[in-house]
């Protein structure tokens, strides 16, 4: 029973560790750290040029303190950083599919050894009812350098996606027949327009069009845009061997869709009329206007959208639902065992001490009754003075930095109340490991008085060289013991 309780406890501890989320965006050779304000509007925390960020002289201290203290839930990169291919592959067995994809990517991109770790796929049926494999992957060399730097700073993104894939999910929600035929979507900004093209709901390609300065007449802008859209539709017909069935526009101008319809000679549908959420308030700089239409529902931690992540990280994230299920089952078992103990206790107490073997009531002795009340009161006071396991678990949970994971916890509350803590610290280098260990001890000293006797030299340490190397970090095991009083 103690071992079971300890296992449940460490699960609860790791589930307690929740930090605020942020989004990292790369655009125009800069990296931006973005979060949500109290009104759930996007707001900028920090930004750096990519050359400076990737340089050897750039340190984690150069990042805004708020940005480096948050979990990097999403990295948004340009569409051209992702590639996509379609293959004929019959088997749906996961191991065979992934081995096939890795082999294909390695042969097609021999100069990108890390490409095998960043891909995602799904199957779809063609109009001829044939089954094909659609694969998308990271293909820009700079993307791997950026990911490595974020891992080094413990800002490893859980998900990596592009504006096109985010729009794919948003259009899918708002357009009933999005998965049928060809769809073109234009996002018109003040000095730029993004064109996205989809075939049967799958992203095919995108283009970014620089428009004339804002002082120029709107007609000139739309004329430029009309030419580029026609060129892109021609490219689409060559790639997809199909035509465009519907065109959508998102623009701040009320008459833009009508004017563009006249110039293109086809019906243009205004997307904002289908989704009122597109008119949200944004506190982002102009260089991030292209993501301003996305709300918390679109790119928040609980949102669903196409993305990819490092294969090893994906496996780790896949275990989280199992952890949650284990914790729920453990709590149910504890409740059942507690209920059983309570029933047995009630049955035991139901035997009246003042009834004789012949079931005849005898006279109650007042002195005996007072003595029993005093004994019960002493027992109650003794229980209230006992160390609270729950309170100490919460204090330990509050002390855990994000890169610290508990593997085993033993709490002794009978004789000399103490805690034996065993876990793992993930760090990219020894210096970062010492930082997180020191942070853990300082937080424990703040929350639990008895832990103040523990110093760095009292901690047993061990380096697990085989784990985490693919993601660019090392696992450092630690174990120490401290008193609760």
C-alpha positions as CSV (number, residue, x, y, z in Angstrom):
1,X,0.0,0.0,0.0
2,X,2.8,2.6,0.8
3,X,4.4,1.8,-2.6
4,X,1.1,2.3,-4.4
5,X,0.5,5.6,-2.6
6,X,4.1,6.7,-3.4
7,X,3.5,5.9,-7.1
8,X,0.2,7.8,-7.1
9,X,1.9,10.7,-5.3
10,X,4.6,11.2,-7.9
11,X,2.0,11.1,-10.7
12,X,0.0,13.8,-8.9
13,X,3.2,15.8,-8.5
14,X,4.1,15.7,-12.1
15,X,0.5,16.5,-13.1
16,X,0.6,19.6,-10.7
17,X,3.4,21.1,-12.8
18,X,1.7,23.5,-15.1
19,X,3.1,26.6,-16.5
20,X,1.8,29.4,-18.6
21,X,2.0,28.7,-22.3
22,X,3.5,30.9,-25.1
23,X,3.8,30.8,-28.8
24,X,7.1,31.4,-30.8
25,X,6.7,32.8,-34.3
26,X,9.4,33.2,-37.0
27,X,8.8,35.8,-39.7
28,X,10.9,38.4,-41.6
29,X,14.2,37.1,-40.2
30,X,13.0,37.6,-36.6
31,X,11.8,35.4,-33.8
32,X,8.9,36.6,-31.7
33,X,7.7,35.3,-28.3
34,X,3.9,35.8,-28.0
35,X,1.4,35.1,-25.3
36,X,-2.3,35.8,-24.5
37,X,-3.4,38.7,-22.2
38,X,-6.2,38.5,-19.7
39,X,-8.7,39.2,-22.5
40,X,-7.3,36.3,-24.5
41,X,-5.8,38.6,-27.1
42,X,-2.4,37.9,-28.6
43,X,0.4,40.2,-27.2
44,X,4.1,40.4,-27.8
45,X,6.6,39.6,-25.0
46,X,10.0,39.7,-26.7
47,X,11.6,39.5,-30.2
48,X,15.1,39.0,-31.6
49,X,16.7,38.9,-35.0
50,X,17.3,35.3,-36.1
51,X,21.0,36.0,-36.8
52,X,21.5,37.3,-33.2
53,X,19.4,34.5,-31.7
54,X,21.4,31.7,-33.4
55,X,24.8,33.2,-32.7
56,X,27.1,31.6,-30.2
57,X,27.2,34.9,-28.2
58,X,23.4,34.8,-27.6
59,X,22.6,33.5,-24.1
60,X,19.3,32.5,-22.4
61,X,19.6,35.6,-20.2
62,X,19.2,37.8,-23.3
63,X,15.6,36.5,-23.5
64,X,12.9,38.4,-21.6
65,X,12.4,36.7,-18.2
66,X,8.7,36.2,-18.8
67,X,9.3,34.5,-22.1
68,X,11.9,32.1,-20.8
69,X,9.7,31.1,-17.8
70,X,6.8,29.9,-20.0
71,X,6.3,26.6,-21.8
72,X,6.8,26.9,-25.5
73,X,3.6,25.2,-26.7
74,X,3.8,26.1,-30.4
75,X,6.3,27.3,-33.0
76,X,4.9,28.9,-36.1
77,X,7.2,29.0,-39.1
78,X,6.8,30.1,-42.7
79,X,5.0,27.8,-45.1
80,X,8.1,27.2,-47.3
81,X,9.9,25.7,-44.3
82,X,7.5,22.7,-44.7
83,X,7.6,20.3,-47.6
84,X,4.9,17.8,-48.6
85,X,4.8,14.8,-50.9
86,X,2.3,12.1,-51.8
87,X,3.3,8.4,-52.1
88,X,1.5,5.2,-53.0
89,X,1.8,2.9,-50.0
90,X,-0.7,0.2,-49.2
91,X,0.2,-0.9,-45.6
92,X,-1.2,1.0,-42.7
93,X,1.1,-0.6,-40.1
94,X,2.7,2.3,-38.2
95,X,6.2,0.9,-38.0
96,X,6.3,0.1,-41.8
97,X,4.9,3.5,-42.7
98,X,7.3,5.5,-40.6
99,X,10.3,3.4,-41.8
100,X,9.2,4.0,-45.4
101,X,8.9,7.8,-44.8
102,X,12.2,8.1,-43.1
103,X,13.9,6.1,-45.9
104,X,12.3,8.4,-48.5
105,X,13.2,11.6,-46.8
106,X,16.7,10.5,-46.3
107,X,17.2,9.6,-49.9
108,X,15.5,12.8,-51.2
109,X,17.3,15.1,-48.7
110,X,20.7,13.6,-48.1
111,X,22.1,17.0,-46.8
112,X,19.5,17.1,-44.0
113,X,20.3,14.3,-41.5
114,X,17.7,15.5,-38.9
115,X,14.8,15.5,-41.4
116,X,14.0,11.9,-40.3
117,X,12.9,13.3,-36.9
118,X,10.4,15.9,-38.2
119,X,7.5,14.6,-40.2
120,X,3.9,13.7,-40.0
121,X,1.5,11.8,-42.3
122,X,-2.1,10.7,-43.0
123,X,-3.8,8.5,-45.6
124,X,-6.5,9.7,-48.0
125,X,-8.6,8.3,-50.8
126,X,-8.3,9.8,-54.3
127,X,-11.3,10.3,-56.7
128,X,-10.4,7.0,-58.2
129,X,-10.8,5.4,-54.7
130,X,-7.1,4.7,-54.5
131,X,-5.3,5.1,-51.1
132,X,-2.4,7.4,-51.0
133,X,0.0,8.6,-48.3
134,X,0.3,12.3,-47.7
135,X,3.5,13.4,-45.9
136,X,4.6,16.8,-44.6
137,X,8.0,17.6,-43.1
138,X,10.5,20.2,-42.1
139,X,12.8,21.0,-45.0
140,X,14.4,24.4,-44.3
141,X,18.0,24.0,-43.0
142,X,17.5,27.0,-40.7
143,X,14.6,25.3,-39.0
144,X,16.8,22.6,-37.5
145,X,19.3,25.3,-36.2
146,X,16.4,27.2,-34.6
147,X,14.9,24.1,-33.0
148,X,18.3,23.1,-31.6
149,X,18.7,26.6,-30.1
150,X,15.3,26.5,-28.5
151,X,16.0,23.1,-27.0
152,X,19.3,24.4,-25.6
153,X,17.3,27.2,-23.8
154,X,14.7,24.7,-22.5
155,X,12.1,26.2,-24.9
156,X,11.6,23.1,-26.9
157,X,8.3,23.6,-28.8
158,X,5.7,20.9,-28.3
159,X,4.2,21.5,-31.8
160,X,5.5,23.1,-35.0
161,X,3.1,24.3,-37.6
162,X,2.7,26.9,-40.4
163,X,0.0,29.6,-41.1
164,X,-1.3,27.4,-44.0
165,X,-1.9,24.4,-41.7
166,X,-3.7,26.7,-39.2
167,X,-5.8,28.1,-41.9
168,X,-6.6,24.6,-43.2
169,X,-8.1,23.7,-39.8
170,X,-10.0,27.1,-39.6
171,X,-11.4,26.8,-43.1
172,X,-12.4,23.2,-42.5
173,X,-14.6,24.4,-39.5
174,X,-16.3,27.2,-41.5
175,X,-16.6,25.7,-45.1
176,X,-18.9,22.6,-45.2
177,X,-17.5,21.4,-48.6
178,X,-13.9,22.3,-48.0
179,X,-12.7,18.7,-48.5
180,X,-14.2,18.7,-52.0
181,X,-12.4,20.0,-55.1
182,X,-9.9,23.0,-55.1
183,X,-10.1,25.9,-52.8
184,X,-8.2,29.2,-52.9
185,X,-8.0,31.6,-49.9
186,X,-6.5,35.1,-49.9
187,X,-5.6,36.9,-46.7
188,X,-5.2,40.6,-47.6
189,X,-3.2,42.9,-45.4
190,X,-2.2,46.5,-45.8
191,X,1.0,45.9,-47.7
192,X,1.0,42.1,-48.3
193,X,-1.3,39.3,-49.3
194,X,-1.0,35.6,-48.5
195,X,-2.5,33.1,-51.0
196,X,-3.2,29.6,-49.9
197,X,-4.3,26.7,-52.1
198,X,-5.9,23.4,-51.0
199,X,-7.0,20.3,-52.9
200,X,-9.7,18.1,-51.3
201,X,-8.8,19.7,-47.9
202,X,-5.1,19.0,-48.3
203,X,-2.7,22.0,-48.3
204,X,-0.9,22.2,-51.7
205,X,1.1,25.4,-51.7
206,X,1.1,29.1,-50.7
207,X,2.5,32.4,-52.0
208,X,3.3,35.8,-50.3
209,X,2.6,38.8,-52.5
210,X,4.1,42.2,-51.8
211,X,1.5,44.9,-52.7
212,X,2.0,48.6,-53.6
213,X,2.3,51.2,-50.8
214,X,-0.9,52.0,-48.9
215,X,-1.0,55.5,-50.4
216,X,-1.7,54.0,-53.9
217,X,-5.3,53.6,-54.9
218,X,-7.0,50.4,-53.8
219,X,-7.8,49.6,-57.5
220,X,-4.0,49.3,-58.2
221,X,-3.6,46.9,-55.3
222,X,-6.5,44.7,-56.4
223,X,-5.2,44.7,-60.0
224,X,-1.8,43.5,-58.8
225,X,-3.5,40.9,-56.6
226,X,-5.8,39.7,-59.6
227,X,-2.7,39.1,-61.7
228,X,-1.0,37.1,-59.0
229,X,-4.1,35.0,-58.2
230,X,-4.6,34.1,-61.9
231,X,-0.9,33.1,-62.1
232,X,-1.3,31.0,-58.9
233,X,-4.5,29.3,-60.2
234,X,-2.6,28.3,-63.4
235,X,0.2,26.9,-61.2
236,X,-2.5,25.0,-59.1
237,X,-4.0,23.5,-62.3
238,X,-0.5,22.2,-63.3
239,X,0.3,20.7,-59.9
240,X,-3.2,19.3,-59.0
241,X,-4.5,18.5,-62.5
242,X,-7.7,20.1,-61.3
243,X,-9.3,23.6,-61.2
244,X,-10.3,26.0,-58.4
245,X,-13.9,25.5,-57.3
246,X,-14.2,28.4,-54.8
247,X,-12.2,31.4,-53.7
248,X,-12.4,33.1,-50.3
249,X,-11.1,36.4,-49.1
250,X,-10.3,37.9,-45.7
251,X,-9.8,41.6,-45.8
252,X,-10.4,44.7,-43.6
253,X,-12.0,46.5,-46.6
254,X,-15.8,46.1,-46.8
255,X,-15.9,46.2,-50.6
256,X,-12.7,44.4,-51.4
257,X,-14.4,41.1,-52.2
258,X,-16.9,42.7,-54.5
259,X,-14.2,44.6,-56.4
260,X,-11.9,41.6,-56.6
261,X,-14.9,39.5,-58.0
262,X,-15.3,41.9,-60.8
263,X,-11.6,41.9,-61.7
264,X,-11.3,38.1,-61.5
265,X,-14.6,37.4,-63.2
266,X,-15.6,34.8,-60.6
267,X,-17.5,34.8,-57.2
268,X,-15.3,35.8,-54.2
269,X,-16.7,34.8,-50.8
270,X,-15.9,37.0,-47.7
271,X,-14.6,34.7,-45.0
272,X,-15.3,37.1,-42.1
273,X,-19.1,36.6,-42.8
274,X,-18.6,32.9,-41.9
275,X,-16.6,33.4,-38.7
276,X,-17.2,36.4,-36.4
277,X,-14.1,35.4,-34.4
278,X,-11.9,36.7,-37.2
279,X,-12.6,40.2,-36.1
280,X,-10.8,39.9,-32.8
281,X,-8.6,42.7,-31.3
282,X,-4.8,42.3,-31.8
283,X,-1.9,43.9,-29.9
284,X,0.7,42.6,-32.3
285,X,3.1,44.5,-34.4
286,X,2.4,44.8,-38.1
287,X,4.9,42.1,-39.0
288,X,2.7,39.6,-37.1
289,X,-0.6,40.7,-38.7
290,X,-0.8,37.4,-40.6
291,X,-1.5,35.5,-37.3
292,X,-3.8,38.1,-35.8
293,X,-7.0,36.3,-37.0
294,X,-6.2,33.3,-34.9
295,X,-7.8,33.1,-31.4
296,X,-7.1,31.0,-28.4
297,X,-9.6,28.5,-29.8
298,X,-7.4,28.2,-32.9
299,X,-3.9,28.0,-31.5
300,X,-4.3,27.6,-27.7
301,X,-2.9,24.5,-25.8
302,X,-6.2,22.6,-26.2
303,X,-6.7,23.4,-29.9
304,X,-6.5,20.8,-32.7
305,X,-4.6,21.7,-35.8
306,X,-2.1,19.9,-38.1
307,X,1.4,20.0,-36.7
308,X,4.6,18.0,-36.3
309,X,7.1,17.6,-33.5
310,X,10.3,15.7,-32.9
311,X,9.6,12.0,-33.0
312,X,11.0,11.4,-29.5
313,X,9.1,14.3,-28.0
314,X,5.9,13.0,-29.7
315,X,6.3,9.6,-27.9
316,X,6.8,11.4,-24.6
317,X,3.7,13.5,-25.1
318,X,1.8,10.4,-26.0
319,X,2.3,9.0,-22.5
320,X,0.5,11.9,-20.8
321,X,-3.1,10.4,-21.3
322,X,-1.8,7.2,-19.8
323,X,-0.5,9.1,-16.8
324,X,-3.9,10.8,-16.3
325,X,-5.7,7.5,-16.6
326,X,-3.4,5.9,-14.1
327,X,-4.0,8.7,-11.6
328,X,-7.8,8.5,-12.0
329,X,-7.7,4.7,-11.4
330,X,-5.4,5.2,-8.4
331,X,-7.8,7.7,-6.9
332,X,-10.8,5.4,-7.5
333,X,-9.0,2.5,-5.7
334,X,-8.1,4.8,-2.8
335,X,-11.8,5.8,-2.5
336,X,-12.9,2.2,-2.6
337,X,-10.4,1.1,0.0
338,X,-11.3,4.1,2.2
339,X,-15.0,3.3,1.9
340,X,-14.4,-0.3,2.9
341,X,-12.3,0.7,5.9
342,X,-15.0,3.2,7.0
343,X,-17.7,0.5,6.7
344,X,-15.7,-2.0,8.8
345,X,-15.0,0.7,11.4
346,X,-18.7,1.5,11.6
347,X,-19.6,-2.1,12.1
348,X,-17.0,-2.4,14.8
349,X,-18.4,0.7,16.6
350,X,-21.9,-0.6,16.3
351,X,-21.3,-3.2,19.0
352,X,-22.6,-1.4,22.2
353,X,-20.1,-1.7,25.0
354,X,-22.8,-1.3,27.5
355,X,-24.8,-4.3,26.4
356,X,-24.1,-7.6,28.2
357,X,-23.8,-11.0,26.7
358,X,-27.5,-11.6,27.6
359,X,-28.3,-8.4,25.6
360,X,-29.5,-6.7,28.8
361,X,-28.7,-2.9,29.2
362,X,-26.6,-2.2,32.3
363,X,-26.2,1.1,34.1
364,X,-23.7,3.6,32.5
365,X,-20.7,4.4,34.7
366,X,-20.2,8.2,34.5
367,X,-16.4,7.9,35.3
368,X,-15.9,5.4,32.6
369,X,-17.8,7.6,30.1
370,X,-15.7,10.7,31.0
371,X,-12.5,8.6,30.6
372,X,-13.6,7.4,27.1
373,X,-14.3,11.0,26.0
374,X,-10.9,12.1,27.3
375,X,-9.2,9.3,25.4
376,X,-11.1,10.2,22.2
377,X,-10.1,13.9,22.6
378,X,-6.4,12.9,23.1
379,X,-6.6,10.8,20.0
380,X,-8.2,13.6,18.0
381,X,-5.5,16.1,19.1
382,X,-2.8,13.7,18.3
383,X,-4.2,13.2,14.7
384,X,-4.4,17.0,14.2
385,X,-0.7,17.4,15.1
386,X,0.4,14.7,12.7
387,X,2.3,15.7,9.5
388,X,-0.1,16.2,6.6
389,X,1.0,14.1,3.6
390,X,-1.3,16.0,1.3
391,X,0.0,19.5,2.3
392,X,3.6,18.4,1.9
393,X,2.9,16.8,-1.5
394,X,1.5,20.2,-2.6
395,X,4.5,22.0,-1.2
396,X,6.9,19.7,-3.1
397,X,4.9,20.1,-6.3
398,X,5.1,23.9,-6.0
399,X,8.9,23.6,-5.7
400,X,9.4,21.6,-8.9
401,X,11.0,23.5,-11.8
402,X,9.6,22.6,-15.2
403,X,12.6,20.4,-16.2
404,X,12.5,18.3,-12.9
405,X,10.6,15.1,-12.9
406,X,9.9,12.9,-9.8
407,X,10.5,9.2,-10.2
408,X,10.0,8.1,-6.6
409,X,8.9,9.7,-3.3
410,X,8.8,8.1,0.1
411,X,7.2,10.0,3.0
412,X,7.7,8.7,6.6
413,X,5.3,10.2,9.1
414,X,5.5,7.7,12.0
415,X,8.8,8.2,13.8
416,X,11.0,10.9,12.5
417,X,8.9,12.6,9.7
418,X,11.0,12.8,6.6
419,X,10.9,12.7,2.7
420,X,13.2,10.7,0.4
421,X,13.0,12.3,-3.1
422,X,14.3,10.7,-6.3
423,X,14.0,12.1,-9.8
424,X,15.5,13.3,-13.0
425,X,16.6,16.7,-14.2
426,X,16.7,17.4,-18.0
427,X,19.4,19.8,-19.1
428,X,21.4,20.6,-22.1
429,X,24.7,21.0,-20.2
430,X,26.1,20.6,-16.6
431,X,25.7,24.3,-16.0
432,X,22.0,24.2,-16.7
433,X,21.6,21.1,-14.5
434,X,23.2,22.8,-11.6
435,X,20.9,25.8,-12.1
436,X,17.8,23.6,-12.0
437,X,19.0,21.6,-9.0
438,X,19.8,24.9,-7.1
439,X,16.4,26.2,-8.1
440,X,14.7,23.1,-6.7
441,X,16.5,23.2,-3.4
442,X,15.8,27.0,-3.0
443,X,12.1,26.4,-3.6
444,X,12.0,23.5,-1.1
445,X,13.8,25.6,1.5
446,X,11.1,28.3,1.0
447,X,8.1,25.9,1.4
448,X,9.4,23.2,3.8
449,X,11.4,24.3,6.8
450,X,13.0,20.9,7.4
451,X,14.6,20.9,3.9
452,X,16.8,23.8,4.7
453,X,19.6,21.5,5.9
454,X,20.0,20.0,2.4
455,X,22.7,21.5,0.3
456,X,24.1,20.7,-3.2
457,X,26.8,18.4,-1.6
458,X,24.1,16.3,0.1
459,X,22.5,15.3,-3.2
460,X,23.5,12.0,-4.8
461,X,24.0,12.5,-8.6
462,X,24.2,10.3,-11.6
463,X,24.3,11.1,-15.4
464,X,22.1,8.9,-17.6
465,X,24.0,9.2,-20.9
466,X,21.7,7.0,-23.0
467,X,18.5,9.1,-22.5
468,X,17.5,12.2,-24.3
469,X,20.5,12.7,-26.5
470,X,18.4,12.8,-29.7
471,X,16.6,15.8,-28.4
472,X,19.8,17.6,-27.4
473,X,19.5,17.2,-23.6
474,X,20.9,14.8,-20.9
475,X,19.0,13.2,-18.0
476,X,20.7,13.7,-14.6
477,X,19.4,11.5,-11.8
478,X,19.3,12.8,-8.3
479,X,18.3,11.6,-4.8
480,X,18.3,13.2,-1.4
481,X,16.4,13.1,1.9
482,X,15.2,15.8,4.3
483,X,13.2,16.1,7.5
484,X,9.7,17.6,7.5
485,X,10.1,19.2,10.9
